[in-house]
């Protein structure tokens, strides 16, 4: 994920999913880009880059103990 700081105020204003990086270009998919979902690309040195992040999917997984079976006859 790529975070944008459009207002240059040190706060993330927007986020995009990074599809790939080729050379000096970052290719993203962004929602709410001119009121649509669009593919965009930016120079790797673009001043609007606030940072990058990765979703930690493992932290979202909850593994519960197996349930016990009770058989009543």
GIQUI-V389432 format. One record per pair of residues at least 6 apart in sequence whose C-alpha atoms are under 6 Angstrom apart, sorted by the first residue. I is the first residue (numbers start at 1). J is the second residue. If there is no record, write none. Layout:
# GIQUI-V389432
i: {I | I}
j: {J | J}
This chain:
# GIQUI-V389432
i: {1 | 1 | 1 | 1 | 1 | 2 | 2 | 2 | 2 | 3 | 3 | 3 | 3 | 3 | 3 | 4 | 4 | 4 | 4 | 4 | 4 | 4 | 5 | 5 | 5 | 5 | 5 | 6 | 16 | 16 | 16 | 17 | 17 | 18 | 18 | 19 | 19 | 20 | 24 | 24 | 25 | 25 | 25 | 26 | 26 | 27 | 27 | 28 | 28 | 28 | 29 | 29 | 30 | 30 | 31}
j: {16 | 17 | 18 | 52 | 53 | 15 | 16 | 51 | 52 | 12 | 14 | 15 | 50 | 51 | 52 | 12 | 13 | 14 | 15 | 48 | 49 | 50 | 11 | 12 | 13 | 48 | 50 | 48 | 28 | 29 | 30 | 28 | 29 | 27 | 28 | 27 | 28 | 27 | 43 | 44 | 42 | 43 | 44 | 41 | 42 | 40 | 41 | 39 | 40 | 41 | 38 | 39 | 37 | 38 | 37}
